[in-house]
Amino acid sequence: MSSVKNYIIDTNVLLHDPNSIFAFEEHDVYVLVSVLEELDKFKTHPGAVGANARSVARSLDGLREKGSLKDGVEMESGGRVFVIPFMKNGLDLDLGSVDNQLLTTAHKMASMSGMRTVLVTKDINLRIRADGVGVLAEDYRKDKQKVDAYKGYSEIVATKEIIDALHNEKTVQFVTGLPRNHYVRLVSEIDPQHSGLAKVGDGKLHLVGRTGYDLFGIKPKNLEQIYALDALQDEDIKVVTLRGRAGTGKTLLAIAVGLHYVLGDERSKMTITRPVIPVGKDIGFLPGDLEEKMTPWMRPIYDALDAIREADRKGKHTQIPLTTELDHIIDVAPLSFIRGRSIANSFMIVDEAQNLTPHEVKTLMTRAGNGTKLVFTGDIDQIDNPYLDSESNGFSYLISKFKGQELFAHVELVKGERSRVAELASNIL
């Protein structure tokens, strides 16, 4: 049997990654005409979905100019791309469904060619059905990243002299082998109470302060929050990812620092976006203009603003204007309309980033202009996008690819600080 395989691609894979037809190296790729008919329905959609649908069409049209897609057009990798109608066979399935057409085609092609034939789909249920009729099926794996346990910080035993030098000189020569902008807690080898917090630089450790993080009455409540606030306020770090369970303070800290920058005139605005994916049953279309439609989705952001304003009031800082007065400095940017924008001199927060695809993360990051800082917050245990998982979401992809970069820092927030009830629910439910 030939080592070359046949891969039949589902619509959801093409919408997830428009370059997926080129991702199978020397193997042959088949796209059904009925899949392209489904794809055609998405080409006018706003945002990444519509852009990806159009991109696939352009790629196939470019291949068509090189030869017949019916007979297969050879790619640089050695594999070929085919566009074919579905094949009927003896499976007792309703062929009015594109999913069933994919199944029958894969089954027929495998029996006719004698080659290993694989249906590639991000639809879990379709993969299960494929197994039931004897068709090989796989998830699209190109952009999957093994979930990285990297937390962004660790503890190191050091001599008293090194810790003293860190406190006195603010920086100390210390080779750790850890990634750039990794946070460490140095603990004395003879006295565990003697310690220092630092950030890894180029062969050096730089002191991270235990105090001085008071933003409108919002103060760090644990070690990880100290690290997060340091990364958020470090002007040399342009991209920050904050990963953690609900209630650990990801969004609250990001918005507090964003307000600090904007009200202090260090940034012209704070840009906030998040994927519009419902939890549970969708409530349908929302009335009103764009701002009114986005209000329910942005409610968690407004809740964080309310919490910051309350802390500010209790601390008698009185620095935060009313919400209506913040409208000109807070830009709510729907993800669907982010393409084509250039966002300069902004503190940009991407909330619920675990529901983004790698392609959407790339699209967002390429919108950042001069002076813009990007903050991604998310929890990979709360993915609501039906075609993403802990390994294929854009948030995990970003952390894996950017770890160790000079302009990047990551912090895993562990301890819930919202309430005892929220923490208990996160731990045992």
N, C-alpha and C positions, 0 to 999 in steps of 0.2 A: 504493500500500500504506500502511495506517495506520502512524503512528509508534508506536502503542501495541504492546507486545510481550506475549507469553504466557510466563510463567515457571512451570515445573513443578519442584516442590521435593522433593528426596530426604530420606529419614529422617535421614541423618547431618547435614544442614544444620540441621534443626529441633532436633536434640539439641545441636548446636554453639552455636546462637544461637536461643533460643525466640522472639525477636522478629523473626526473619528474614522472616516473612510480611508484616511491615509495612515492609520495607526496600527495596521496589522501586518506590516513588513512584507515578507515574500508571499503571503497568503492571498487568496482571492476573496473579494468582497462583493456581496450581492445586495442590491437595493431593489425592493419590489416597486412596481408602478403604483400599487395601491398605497404604499408607504409615502411615495412622493405626493399622491393626492391628499393624504392626511397632512403632510408637511405644508402643502400649498395653502391650507386653511389658516396656518399660523403666520404667514409671511407679512400680514398687515398688523400683527400684534405689536404693541409698543414694547420698548425695552429689549432685553437680551434674547427673549424667545423669538420675537420677530426678526431680529438681526441674525440670529443663528439659522433660522429657516431660509432667509435670503442668501446667507453665506453658503449653505449647502447647495442651493440651486446654482449659484455662480461657479462653485467648484466643479459640479457635474457638467455644467455647460462648457467649462474650459476643457474638461476631459473629452467631451463630445467632439470638439474641434480637432482632436488628435486621432479619432477613430470611432468605430461603432460601439456604443455602450451595450448594445444587444450582444455583440460578439466579445466584448471585454476590451478595455483600454489599459495598456500596461503602464504601471507607475514606475518611478525611479527606484523604488524598493524591490522591484521585480514582481510584485503581485499585480493582479488585475482588478478593475472595478467593472461590474456588470449592472445594468438596469434591466430587469426582466419582469414579465407578468407572473402571477403566482401559478404554481403547478398543482394540479389536482392529483389525488391518490385515493387509496381505499379507506382513509380515516373518515369516520362518520361524524363530520363536523359541519356546522353551519358556515358556509363560505361567504356569507354576507359580512362577517367580521374580519377586519384586517389581521387581528391576532391569530385567527384560525387559518387565514391564508398564509401567514408566516409559518405556522406549524406544519401545514400540509406541504408547503414548498421545501422546508428543511427535511421532512421525512422522505419526500420523493427524491430530492437531490442526493441524499445519503445513500438511498437504495440504488439509484441509477449510476452514480459516479464511483461508488466504492471508496470515496474519500471521507475523511473525518469532517463532518458538517456540523457547524455550531450556530445556533440562534443566539445573537447577542442582544440582550434587552435589560433595561433597568426596572422592568415590571416584575416584581417578585412573584406575583400570582401566575404570570405567564410562564415563568421558569418552572414553577411547580406543575402547571398543566403540561408543559413540554415533557417533563419527566414521566408523566402519566401516559403519554402516547409514544414514548420511546425516542424522543428527540433530545439531543444534547443541547443544553442551554447554559449560558454564562452571563454574569453581570459584566458591564463594561469596566475594564480594570486599569486602563491607561493612567487615569488621574487619581487612582486610589493611593493613599498614603497610610502606612501602618500607623495606628494611633500612637502618637509620640507621648511618652510619659514625662517628657521634659517639663519641669515646673518653672524654670527660670531662676531658681535659687537653690542653695544648699548650705550645709554647715561644714566648716573646716577647722581642724585643730591646729593651733599656731602657738608660737612662743609668746611670752609676755612682752618681749622686746618688740616684736612685729606689731602687736596690737597697740602698744604705747606709741610706736612710731606712726601708726595710722592715725591715731587721735591727735597727735602733736603736729604732724607734717601734712595731714589731710590726704596724703598719698604715700604708697610704699611699694618698693619693688617686690613682686611676689608672682612667680610663675605657677599658674594653676592647671593649665591645660583645658580650662573651661571656655565656653563661647564668649565672645565679646558681649558686654552689657549683662552678663550673668551676675546675679546678686549672691553674696556670701555673708554668712555670719561667722566671724572668726571667734573661736572659743579658746581660752588659755588652756594649755595642756596640764597646768598645775592648779588652776582655779577656774572652774566652770562659770563662776559669776563674772569673771573678767572677760569682756567680749567687745566686739566692734562690728558694725555693719559696713559693707563695702560693695563696690561694683567693679567688675573686671574690665580693665582697659587693655592697652597694648603692653603686656608684660608687667602691668602695675595694678594695684588695687586702689580705688578712690573712695574716700569716706562718704558714707551715706548718713545724714543726720537723723537722730532719733526725735528731734524737736523741730519746730518751724513749719510743720504741716498743719496749718489752721486756716481753712478756706471757708469763710462765712460761717464759722462754728462747726464745720465738718472736719473731724480729726481722725487719723488712723486708729483703728481699734485692735489691730494685730500686726504681726510682722509683715505678712504679705501685703497688707494695705500700705505700709510704709514704703515697700518696694514699688508698689503700683504708683503711688503718688510721686515718687522720685522719677520713675520712667515717664510719667505723664508731663512732668515739669522740666525735664531735661531737654533743652533746645537742640542738642546734638542728636537726639533720638527722634526720628521723623515718623516712625511707624511703631505703634504699641498694640500688642494683643493681650487682652485680659480674659482668661478662661476661668470659669467657675460655676458652681451651682447657683440656683436662685437664692437671692438674699445675701450673697457674699459682698455686695457693694460695687460691682463692676460699673454699672451705669451711673450710679450716684457719684462715685469718685470722678469718672470721666466728665460728667456735666459740671461738677464743682470746679474742676481745673479749667474747663472750657469757659465758664463764666468769669473766672479769675483773669484769664487772658483777654477776653473781650471787653470786660468792664475796665480793665487796666490799659486798654488801647494797644495791647501787644498783638492782637489779631483783629481784623475788621469785622469778623462774624464767626458764629458757630454754626456749622452745617451738620444737620442730623438726618440720617436715613436709616431705614430698616426694611427688610423684605415684607411684603404684604401677604402673609400666609396665615390663614386662620387656624386656631386650635379647636378641634371638634367640627361640628357642622357649620358650613359657611352661612352667614346670615343674608347673603345676596347683595345686590347693588345698594349703595348708600346715596342718599340725596345730597344736593348741594354742589358747590364748586369744588375745585381740587383741594383747597385748604380744609373745607368742611368734610370732604370724604376722608381725608387723612387723619382727622382728629381722633377717631377711635383707635387707630393703629398707633398713634403717637401718645396715647394716654400714659403708658409707662414713663415716657420722658417727662410729661407734665407732672406726674406723681413725684418723680425725683426732684424736679424744680420746686415743688411744694415743700418737700422734706428739707431741701437746702434753705429755702426761705424761712421755714419754721426754726431751723437751727440758727440761722442768722438773727432772727428776732429774739430768740432766747439769749443769744450771746450779746445782744444789743449792738450788733455791728451796723444794722440798717443800711447795708450797701446795695441790696438787690432791688431793682425797680419792680413795679407791678408787671404781671405777665403781658398785659397789653403794651407796655412800654418796651418789652423785650422783642417784640415782633420784628423790629428793624435790624436786630443783631442776631436773631436766630432764624436760620434758613432751613425750613423743612423741605428736603429734596426727595421726592418719590423715586424709588429705584428705577421705575419704568422710564423716567425721563432724564436719567443721569447721563446717558450717552451723548457725546458731542459737547458737553460742558467743560469748561476749564475753571476750576475752583482754586483761586489764589488767596493767600494770606488768611486762611481759615483754620479753625480747629474743627476737624471733621470727625464725627462719631458715627460708626456703622454698628448699630445695635442688632442683636439676634443674628450675628454673622454666620452661625452654624447652619442657617437655612439658605446660604448662598452657594452657588456652584463655583468651582475654580475660575471659570470664565467670567462670571459676574464679579468676583473679587478682583481679577485683573482689570476689568473694565472700570471699576471704582477707583483703583489705585492709579490708573493712567489719567484720571481726571484731576489729580492733585497738581496744582501749580506751585510757583515759588511761594515760600512762607507757609505752606499748608502742612499741618500735622494730622496724621491719620490714626484713629483709635478704633480698633475692632474689639467688640465684646461679644461673648457667646458661651454657650453651654452645649457640648456635643451630646449630652444625654437628653436634650430636649429638641430633637430635630423633627420639624413638622412637615418639611418638604418630602413628598412621597417617594421621590426618586434619589434621595440622598441618604447616606448613612454616616457613621462615625469616621469612616475611612475616606469617603468620596466627597465630603463637603469642602467648600472653599476655605473655611476657617482653619481646619486641620491642615489643608494643603499649604496655606500661607505660613503657618507656624513652622512646618517642616522645611519649606524652601528658604525661609528668611533667617532661620536660626543661625546665629554667628555673624550676621551682617552688621557692619558698623553702625548703621542707622536704625537698627531694630532691637526691641526688647520685648520679652514675654514674661508675664507673671501669672501663675496659677493661684487663684484665690480659693481657699479651702473652707475657712470657718464662716458659717452663716451668722450675720449680724442684724438681720431684719427683725427677728423676734424669736423667742424660744419655740413658739408653735411652728414657725416656718422652718427652723433648723431641725426640729424633731420630725416634721413631715418629710424633709429632704433625706433624712437618715434612714427612716424605717418604712416609708411607703414605696 
